[in-house]
Amino acid sequence: MTASRIVGFDPGSIRTGFGVIDVVQRRMQYVASGIVRAEGNTHLRRLESICKGSGELLGKFRADELALEEVFVGKNAGTAVKLGQARGVVLAAAFDHGVPVFEYAARRIKLAVTGAGSARKALVRQMVASILSLDTRPPEDSADALAAAICHIHEKGRA
């Protein structure tokens, strides 16, 4: 019985959500989720802490693959740049650990988890909890990371 371990990330400039799911015999099993908090009083120090924290998680959980949302550029260019940089340090941590990375559009992730590509965050949280048989809904950042992992598992036909 070979298990596959997927780690999802939801990068942010202050909080980066993560979620870990094992796939065993075509069934998803929740392992862990939480937040990597960006520490430091400058943007560069926060990026450094996100990179370090992401790398530590990838090492601790021995991820087989990493899933995350593709870049979405909204109206605020400054926010998009900071988000892109946070995403970049998560990618760097994955590359450093030799973990293959898979990206999915936000609409695709929501569709895989809720059945609707335009679903609201509350429904994503509810469905993530239901799919993974969690007693409580995970926080938004963790739920988004778990949703990316669930989407990847479905895309690869593993569950």
WOSULPE-V73087 format. One record per residue. N is the residue number from 1. OMEGA is omega in whole degrees, -180 to 180 (NA if undefined). Layout:
n = {N,N}
omega = {OMEGA,OMEGA}
This chain:
n = {1,2,3,4,5,6,7,8,9,10,11,12,13,14,15,16,17,18,19,20,21,22,23,24,25,26,27,28,29,30,31,32,33,34,35,36,37,38,39,40,41,42,43,44,45,46,47,48,49,50,51,52,53,54,55,56,57,58,59,60,61,62,63,64,65,66,67,68,69,70,71,72,73,74,75,76,77,78,79,80,81,82,83,84,85,86,87,88,89,90,91,92,93,94,95,96,97,98,99,100,101,102,103,104,105,106,107,108,109,110,111,112,113,114,115,116,117,118,119,120,121,122,123,124,125,126,127,128,129,130,131,132,133,134,135,136,137,138,139,140,141,142,143,144,145,146,147,148,149,150,151,152,153,154,155,156,157,158,159}
omega = {-179,178,175,-179,-180,175,175,177,172,-174,174,-176,177,180,175,179,174,177,-176,-180,172,172,-180,-179,177,176,178,177,177,178,-176,171,180,-175,167,-179,179,180,176,-177,174,-180,180,178,178,177,178,-178,176,179,-179,-180,178,178,178,179,180,177,-178,-175,177,-177,172,-179,180,178,175,-179,174,180,174,-179,179,-177,-176,-177,-180,178,180,179,180,178,178,178,178,177,180,-180,173,177,179,178,179,180,-180,180,179,-178,177,-176,177,-176,180,176,-179,180,-180,179,180,179,-179,-174,-173,-175,180,-178,-180,-177,177,-178,-178,179,176,179,-179,-177,176,179,-179,-179,-176,179,178,179,180,177,178,174,-173,-177,178,179,179,178,177,178,177,179,178,178,-180,180,178,-179,-179,177,-176,179,NA}
